[in-house]
Amino acid sequence: MGREEKHSHATCRTESISYTQYRSRLHGIVDRVIEECDEDKCNAHIDYEQLPSKKAVIEILNKLRSVLFPGYFNDEKLDPVNLRYYVGKTIAELFDMLSDQIARSIRHDCFKFNQECSDCTERGYENALALLESIPELQRMLSTDILAVFEGDPAAKSYDEIIFSYPGMFAVTVYRVAHKLYHLGVPLLPRIMTEYVHGETGIDIHPGAEIGERFVIDHGTGVVIGETSIIGDNVRIYQGVTIGALSVPKGKVEEMKGQKRHPTIEDDVIIYSGATILGGDTVIGARSVIGGNVWITESLPPGTQVMIESAHQIYRKKGDAS
C-alpha cells in the first residue's frame, strides 16, 4: 500500500470519528427538547388521540370538488356509463374520510377543554352524512355564483374557465363546504379548509361568515371577510377588499367572542378594490357602490355611492424643473 493510499484511509477514519463525535451530541438535544417542551412552552400535543390531518383535509376537498363539479377535477374520464360508479365510489370514500376527521376534531375538543363525552364517533358519522346530503344544495348555490361571474366578467370565456381557473371561484367553493361544517358544529376542520385556500389564493373567508347567492370575488388577492360578516345576494367584491372588525381593546377578546364584529353588506352591492369596511354595527345598504381605497366605519343607506375625490395631478414635460 503506497503512502498516498495510507494517508487517504487515515483521513477517512479521522472524518468518520469526528462525525460520530458530533452526532453523539444529538442525544442531549433530544433530551432537552422532550424535557423542556410541554403544552405551555411549545404547544405540544403528545397524546394517544390523533389530531385531524391537514393532508387528509386537503384530499377531502379535492374529492368533494370532483363530486360538486363532476368531470372537472377527477383523473378518470367520466361518461354516462361510469358516472354512477365514480360518484358512488367517491362519496363512499368521502364518508369514511370525513367521519374520521370530524370525530378526531370533536375528540380533540373534548380532551383539550375537559368536556363531557359527546359521542364523537357517532357525531362523525352523522355530520359526514349531513355534509354529503347537502351536496345538491351546494351545487345549486355554486351554480348561482358561476352564473354571476360569467354575466359580470367580459373576460370569462366559459363556465369551464371559471370552474377550472378562477381563484375566487375556488375560494367560494371551499367556503361553502366549510360553512356547512361550521354550522354543524364541527371544530377545527372548517378553519383548516378556509386557511388552506387562503394560502393558495390569498383570499381569506372565515367559515362563519354568512354569504348569499350569486357571490363574486373578482381577481381576489388580499380579500378578507371576517367571521360575523353578513353578505346578501348578488354582491361583487374586488381584490384587496376587507370586510373586517375594528381592533379589540386589550383584555376584551373573550368578551367579544360570539359578538357581531363585522359588517353587514346588503343585496346588490359592489365593492371596488382596496376598500376597507369595518365594524359589527356597520351596514352597507342595498344597491350601494363602494369605490376603491375608501375607509368606512359607519352605516350607509341603500343606493349610496362612496368614492375618493380625484387626486390633483401635475403634468410636466421631461426636463422642465418649473
Residue pairs with C-beta under 8 A, 6 or more apart in sequence:
36 42
37 44
38 44
39 45
45 51
47 111
49 104
49 107
49 108
49 111
50 104
51 104
51 108
51 188
52 101
52 104
52 105
52 108
52 188
52 189
52 192
53 101
53 104
54 192
54 196
56 97
56 100
56 101
57 101
57 189
57 192
57 193
57 196
58 196
59 97
60 94
60 97
60 98
60 101
61 174
61 177
61 193
61 196
62 73
63 90
63 93
63 94
63 97
64 94
64 177
65 72
65 73
65 173
66 72
66 73
66 74
66 90
67 87
67 90
67 91
67 94
67 135
68 135
68 138
68 139
68 142
68 173
69 142
69 163
70 78
70 83
70 86
70 87
71 78
72 160
72 163
72 164
74 86
74 90
76 82
76 86
78 86
91 132
94 128
94 132
95 128
95 129
95 132
98 124
98 127
98 128
98 131
98 132
99 121
99 124
99 125
99 127
99 128
100 124
101 124
101 189
102 123
102 124
102 127
102 128
102 181
102 186
102 189
103 120
103 121
103 123
103 124
104 120
104 124
105 186
105 187
105 188
105 189
106 118
106 120
106 123
106 124
106 186
106 187
107 120
108 187
108 188
109 115
109 187
109 188
110 116
110 117
110 118
110 120
127 181
127 184
127 185
127 186
130 180
130 184
131 177
131 180
131 181
131 184
134 180
138 176
138 177
138 180
141 176
141 213
142 172
142 173
142 176
144 213
144 214
145 169
145 172
145 213
145 214
145 215
145 216
146 159
146 162
146 163
146 169
147 214
148 214
148 215
148 216
148 234
148 236
149 156
149 162
149 166
149 168
149 169
149 216
149 218
150 156
150 158
150 159
150 162
152 216
152 218
152 236
153 216
153 218
156 162
156 166
162 169
163 169
167 200
167 201
167 202
167 203
167 217
167 219
167 220
167 221
168 201
168 203
168 216
168 217
168 218
168 219
168 220
170 197
170 200
170 201
171 197
171 198
171 201
171 203
171 205
171 217
171 220
171 223
172 205
172 211
172 215
172 217
174 193
174 194
174 196
174 197
175 194
175 197
175 205
175 207
175 209
175 211
176 211
177 193
178 189
178 190
178 191
178 193
178 194
178 207
179 190
179 207
179 208
179 209
179 211
181 189
181 190
181 193
181 207
182 190
182 207
182 208
190 207
190 208
191 206
191 207
193 207
194 204
194 205
194 206
194 207
195 204
197 203
197 205
198 204
198 205
201 220
201 221
202 220
202 221
202 222
202 223
203 217
203 220
203 221
203 222
203 223
204 223
204 224
204 225
205 211
205 223
205 225
206 225
206 226
206 227
206 229
208 227
208 228
209 225
209 226
209 227
209 228
209 229
209 230
209 231
209 262
210 229
210 230
210 231
211 225
211 229
211 231
211 235
212 231
212 232
212 233
212 234
212 235
212 267
213 233
213 234
214 233
214 234
214 235
215 231
215 233
215 234
215 235
215 236
216 235
216 236
216 237
217 223
217 237
217 238
218 236
218 237
218 238
218 239
219 238
219 239
219 273
220 239
221 239
221 240
222 239
222 240
222 241
223 237
223 239
223 240
223 241
223 242
224 241
224 242
224 243
224 244
225 231
225 243
225 262
226 243
226 244
226 245
226 261
226 262
227 261
227 262
228 245
228 259
228 260
228 261
228 262
228 280
229 243
229 262
229 263
229 264
229 265
230 262
230 263
230 264
230 265
231 243
231 264
231 265
232 265
232 266
232 267
232 268
232 269
232 286
233 267
233 268
234 267
234 268
235 265
235 267
235 268
235 269
235 270
235 271
236 269
236 270
236 271
237 243
237 270
237 271
238 271
238 272
238 273
238 292
239 273
239 274
240 273
240 274
240 275
241 271
241 272
241 273
241 274
241 275
241 276
241 277
242 275
242 276
242 277
242 278
243 262
243 263
243 265
243 271
243 277
244 262
244 263
244 276
244 277
244 278
245 261
245 262
245 278
245 279
245 280
246 261
246 278
246 279
246 297
248 256
248 261
259 280
260 280
260 281
261 279
261 280
262 278
262 279
262 280
263 277
263 278
263 279
263 280
263 282
263 283
263 284
264 282
264 283
264 284
265 271
265 277
265 284
266 283
266 284
266 285
266 286
266 287
266 288
266 302
267 286
267 287
268 286
268 287
269 284
269 285
269 286
269 287
269 288
269 289
269 290
270 288
270 289
270 290
271 277
271 284
271 290
272 289
272 290
272 291
272 292
273 292
273 293
274 292
274 293
275 290
275 291
275 292
275 293
275 294
275 295
275 296
276 294
276 295
276 296
277 284
277 290
277 296
277 297
278 295
278 296
278 297
279 297
279 298
281 299
282 296
282 297
282 298
282 299
283 299
283 300
284 290
284 296
284 299
284 300
284 304
285 299
285 300
285 301
285 302
285 303
285 304
286 302
286 303
287 302
287 303
288 300
288 302
288 303
288 304
288 305
288 306
289 304
289 305
289 306
290 296
290 306
291 305
291 306
291 307
291 308
292 307
292 308
293 308
294 306
294 307
294 308
296 306
300 306
316 322
